[in-house]
Structures are given as C-alpha cells and as structure tokens.
Amino acid sequence: MTMQSQAQPAPRVHEGLEGVLAAATRLSLVDGERGELIVAGKRLEELAGRPFEHTVALLWKAAGASGAAPVRAAALPDLTLALLRDAAAAGAGSMDALRMAIGTLTAAEDAEAAHLLVGSCPTIVATHARLAAGSEPLAPRPDLGFAANYLYMLSGAEPHPEQVRGLDTYLNTVADHGLNASTFTARTIVSTGADFVSAVTGAVGALKGPLHGGAPGPALDMVFEIGEASRADRYLRRKLERGERLMGFGHRIYKVRDPRADVLEAAAARMFARTGDARLYELARAVEAAALRLLEEHKPGRRLATNVEFYTALLLHGLGLDTALFTPTFAIGRMAGWTAHCFEQRASGRLIRPQSVYVGALPA
C-alpha cells in the first residue's frame, strides 16, 4: 500500500516584505491612520522648532548610544575634498557625489563614525554644490549651529534666524520615519558586522531611487505653473481629467494629513512672513485648498491629503536651495535616523537574512 503525501500549501511570499515585522525599534512610530509621527518618544510637533542637534542626540540616546558630545558640522579630510573636486569637474550629480564622498570617511569605532557621518554630510553637500557652481568651498564655522552652518556653507552668508529655524524644522521632520528602504538597507549592512560608513553608503544609494527618495520639486513646479490663485481650479481640474497625479498629495502610509506637512506648513508660514515672499506662500495655500477640494470630488473616499513633499518644496525653495539639493538635504536629516538604527541593530547582534522561494525550473 502506497501512502500518498498530501500536497503542501505554497508558502506565502510577502513581495517587498510588505506587512513583515523585521525589527523592534525605539526610534520612531509612524501611525498612518491617526496621522501621527513619534520620534524617540516625542511627538513631531514637540521637536519642530528645536535645533537639529537635539533630535540627533534624542535618537542616539533611544538607540542606546547616549552620553556623546553634541553633533556639529565637520570639516572634510583632504581625500574627501579632492574627490569632490573631481566629481564636480566630471559633472557628477549631488547624490552621486554624496555617496562617493561618504565612502572616503573612516573612523575607529561606531560612536566616532556616527559623529563623523552626521557632521560631514552637510559639508559634503555644500562643498559639492559650490564646486559645481564654480565657487570655492567654505569650511564650517565653529560659532554657528548645524543648520546655520549648512546654509552658510552653501551661500557664503550668515543666514537669518528664521531661515535657520525653518531648516531645523525640516531636518527634524525627516530625521527618522520607520523601517523605510534606506533605513532597512543600513540595518541589513550593519547586521553583517560591517562598519557604519559602509551601512550609510548603502542607505544613500537606496535613497537615490525615485521610488524612495521621491522628488518634492514637481510639487513646487505645479505651484509656479499655476501662478495665480484664480487659475488653480481650472489647472488642477484639467490634470485630474487627464488622469494625472497631483504632486504633493496622497501617501502610501498616511490616510489622513501627513503630520510632517502640518509642521512644515507652520514653519514655512513663519519663515516667509519674516524673510521671504509671502505671496508665494499664499499662492501655495490656495493651490492646496483647491487640490484637496478637487481630489475629494474626483476620487471620493480615497483620503488623498497633503503630504510632506508639498511644503518641503516650498520651504526649501524659500531657503534658496535649488531642486537638485532637495534630496541631498533630505539625506542630511535622515543621517540621524540611519546612524541611530545602526546603533540599535548593532546592539541586537542579529544577522538579517530573509528567505526566498525557488520558482525556477527543476532538473529532469
């Protein structure tokens, strides 16, 4: 008598690891249904106007790496500076330059590497931007804070306090945001026992991909194309009728308004009222209101609220940044989260190694 084995059910594959819990973290909680972002035990709204250095320290403490000196913008080694000169001369993009330059950094241990990575990132981005524009780079000033130094190294002028506050707010909003693709990349690399520099280099590579890093620039382009509040309804209605996406609206996780958009809207309102063109801010508000009304009309029940890209573009433009610098500036803020996750993963001591299901041909 032959026993027939029962057919085994096919294993379930979670494409993109969606829905898979791969880590326990103390660093951030993203609640898409409530529209809430908690960073190291603090609501984002509590961190908004504080210096970015404070948020870095908060994340590192939550990851178990407390007691370190405050992070500061760092001068670059000669090797890094030479590479950036060559990259600018060759016409390399800002994200490519950032990835290459980070790979030149070295540190003896993790805490030193974390300080070096966070502190060097704004200097790398600003140095490449100035070299690409035909200007000589500037070293960070010891009398300026982290955000102020980035703006100074870009422009050569000491920034207005409201500009510093605006940039601090932006960096805090993007410092950490769950187990996204770049953060998971950093944790995976460091789980092998590799150094923090290698892990963060991989994270920058992941961020460069348009499905992750995104492009807040198009949201601002849309506002500029509209030009006047009276044209917003007609312009946006035509885009929706053609089946086009309205940039700056809707988010994969947040089903209500993105809390980062609220924080950045308030920061932009304050900054534009004191240092910029308030008319641009008012135009953006009018475009946002028209877009939300038309989205509900054309796509009822989809809950397509304003996301972080909309006010990111407005705020960074108000700071005088070219759109090519938007994603590298995001990386400056996210460096805090990447390094914090590296600390947390290192403490777990566990190699990240998911399984795969073979679906190819079998030998005869």
Secondary structure, 3 states (H helix, E strand, C coil): CCCCCCCCCCCCCCHHHCCCCCCCCCCEEEECCCCEEEECCEEHHHHCCCCHHHHHHHHHHHCCCCCCCCCCCCCCCHHHHHHHHHHHHCCCCHHHHHHHHHCCCCCCCHHHHHHHHHHHHHHHHHHHHHHHCCCCCCCCCCCCCHHHHHHHHHHCCCCCHHHHHHHHHHHHHCCCCCCCHHHHHHHHHHHCCCCHHHHHHHHHHHHHCHHHHCCCHHHHHHHHHHCCHHHHHHHHHHHHHCCCCCCCECCCCCCCCCHHHHHHHHHHHHHHHHHCCHHHHHHHHHHHHHHHHHHHHHCCCCCCCECHHHHHHHHHHHCCCCHHHHHHHHHHHHHHHHHHHHHHHHHHCCCCCCCCCCCCCCCC
